[in-house]
Amino acid sequence: MAGHSHWANIAAKKGVADKKRGKLFGKLSRAIIVAAQNGGGDPTMNLPLRYAIDKARKASMPKDNIERAIKKGCGESGADQFEELVYEGYGPGGTALLCDVLTENRNRTAGEVRKIFEVNGGNLGSTGCVAWMFERKGLFVVPAANSSEEQLFEIALEAGADDVSQTGDTYEVTSPVDAFQAVADALANANIPTDVAELSRIPANTVDLDIKECRKVLKLIEDLEDQDDVQTVTSNFNISEELMQQMMDEE
């Protein structure tokens, strides 16, 4: 994780989400529906459902929306059958991108995602072309003001986390997938708020971008996340703090 500015990707995603909250709630509802369809409506017995609900609550999704999505997933009010897919491709500057998708029509979604890649100077690849560059992990982003490094190390590592690193004014905590909930509970019990708590794909290596390439990649990510079926987009690009500040100053 050293040197990986995952915070830049998160900042880009959050900016898009804030502008399009209704679309965000639709994506979160879809994730809850699929989790309930696959494992039932009890989050204490269905961890994917618990993760989806926690993510929805963190985004301030109304309780009624969450309950309605669970009911749809359990078949109480009818719901489309969604398919879980991962699309892989390449973006400007040699970046690798993974798109987690929930769709009821894979042919339509594949065509739309391919077009977004092409319009933004990238290309949709075949299955497995970039997935090998990433590892599935739990990711927590903790504002440095919320905890000391020593406290966070002690709590997170004892709960099963495998790394704690500082990036700018935040700490990034990663964990094996099977330790995600234990780490989440440990942070909550210690009253340490998180900006992000999710299962994510972490790149083994990153690609440094210049400001021109960076703008192109961020536009590609924005357009991909604006597509209704795309749940999340993960990339392996790296933006230095100096470059990010330059971009902010120019806006």
Buried (B, 14 or more C-beta within 10 A) or exposed (E): BEEBBBBBBBBBBBEBBEEBEEBBBEBBBBBBBBBBBEBBBEBEEBBBBBBBBBBBEBBEBEEEBBEBBBBBBBEEEEBBEBBEBBBBBBBBBEBBBBBBBBBEEEEEBBEBBBEBBEEBBBEBBEEEBBBEBBBEBBBBBBEBEBBEEEEBBBBBBEBBBBBBBEBEEBBBBBBBEEBBBBBBEBBEEBEBEBBBBBBBBBBEEBBBBEEEBBBBBBBBBBBBBEBEBBBBBBBBBBBBEEBBEEBEEEE
